[in-house]
Amino acid sequence: MHTGVPTDRFYPVSSHIRNTMSRERTVNSQNELEEMVEEYVQKGYNTKVKGDEAYCKKSGFGSIWWHIFFLFLTAGIGNVIYAAYVRFTADSVVIKIE
């Protein structure tokens, strides 16, 4: 029985988002999907909507202080590695209409 409340489940997402675990949220209608996507956009996520699914991934490249630290400590290469690490391990969510 469905209570009308969006649910969270973890499942592996296809590689176009990332190769690790992601959260899945389910909603009842297209309007709820659009509202939830808007919430994630306001939280700083990049979104892609395809039909009755939306893919949301946290944007950004990490803390400026860590970038400065790695810039001086590793002559720049650590800075690039840190940015890639933050980008590829960012939180991602798939929202589906049930």
C-alpha positions as CSV (number, residue, x, y, z in Angstrom):
1,M,0.0,0.0,0.0
2,H,1.3,3.4,-0.9
3,T,1.0,6.2,1.6
4,G,1.5,9.1,-0.8
5,V,4.8,10.0,0.8
6,P,7.9,10.0,-1.4
7,T,10.2,7.0,-0.6
8,D,14.0,6.8,-0.5
9,R,15.7,3.6,-1.8
10,F,19.3,3.0,-2.7
11,Y,20.2,1.3,-5.9
12,P,23.0,1.3,-8.5
13,V,22.5,4.0,-11.1
14,S,23.7,3.7,-14.7
15,S,27.1,5.1,-15.5
16,H,25.8,8.3,-17.1
17,I,25.4,9.6,-13.5
18,R,28.1,7.8,-11.6
19,N,29.4,4.3,-11.0
20,T,28.4,4.1,-7.3
21,M,25.3,4.0,-5.3
22,S,22.6,6.6,-5.7
23,R,19.2,7.4,-4.0
24,E,15.9,6.8,-5.7
25,R,12.9,8.9,-4.8
26,T,9.4,8.0,-6.0
27,V,6.5,10.4,-6.4
28,N,2.9,10.0,-7.5
29,S,2.5,12.6,-10.3
30,Q,4.2,14.8,-12.8
31,N,3.5,17.8,-10.6
32,E,5.2,16.2,-7.6
33,L,8.1,15.4,-9.8
34,E,8.5,19.0,-10.9
35,E,8.2,20.2,-7.3
36,M,10.8,17.8,-6.0
37,V,13.2,18.7,-8.9
38,E,12.8,22.4,-8.0
39,E,13.7,21.6,-4.4
40,Y,16.9,19.9,-5.6
41,V,17.7,22.8,-7.9
42,Q,17.4,25.2,-4.9
43,K,19.8,22.9,-3.0
44,G,22.4,23.3,-5.7
45,Y,21.9,20.1,-7.8
46,N,22.1,19.9,-11.6
47,T,19.1,18.2,-13.0
48,K,18.1,16.4,-16.2
49,V,14.4,15.4,-16.7
50,K,13.6,12.6,-19.1
51,G,9.8,11.9,-19.3
52,D,8.8,10.4,-16.0
53,E,12.3,10.4,-14.5
54,A,14.6,13.1,-13.2
55,Y,18.3,12.8,-12.6
56,C,19.8,15.2,-10.0
57,K,23.5,15.5,-9.1
58,K,25.1,17.8,-6.6
59,S,27.2,20.4,-8.4
60,G,30.5,22.0,-7.4
61,F,34.2,21.3,-7.1
62,G,34.8,21.3,-3.4
63,S,36.0,23.8,-0.8
64,I,38.2,26.7,-1.9
65,W,40.4,26.2,1.2
66,W,41.2,22.6,0.2
67,H,42.0,23.7,-3.3
68,I,44.4,26.3,-2.0
69,F,46.0,23.8,0.4
70,F,46.5,21.2,-2.4
71,L,47.7,23.9,-4.8
72,F,50.6,24.8,-2.6
73,L,51.3,21.3,-1.2
74,T,51.3,19.4,-4.6
75,A,52.2,22.1,-7.1
76,G,48.7,21.9,-8.6
77,I,48.2,18.2,-9.4
78,G,46.5,17.5,-6.0
79,N,44.2,20.4,-6.7
80,V,43.0,18.7,-10.0
81,I,42.7,15.3,-8.3
82,Y,40.7,16.8,-5.4
83,A,38.3,18.6,-7.9
84,A,37.8,15.3,-9.8
85,Y,37.2,13.4,-6.6
86,V,34.6,15.8,-5.4
87,R,32.9,15.9,-8.8
88,F,32.7,12.2,-9.3
89,T,31.6,11.3,-5.8
90,A,28.9,13.9,-5.6
91,D,25.5,13.0,-4.2
92,S,23.0,11.9,-6.9
93,V,19.3,11.3,-6.8
94,V,16.9,9.7,-9.3
95,I,13.3,10.8,-9.0
96,K,10.7,8.5,-10.6
97,I,6.9,8.7,-11.0
98,E,5.4,5.5,-9.5
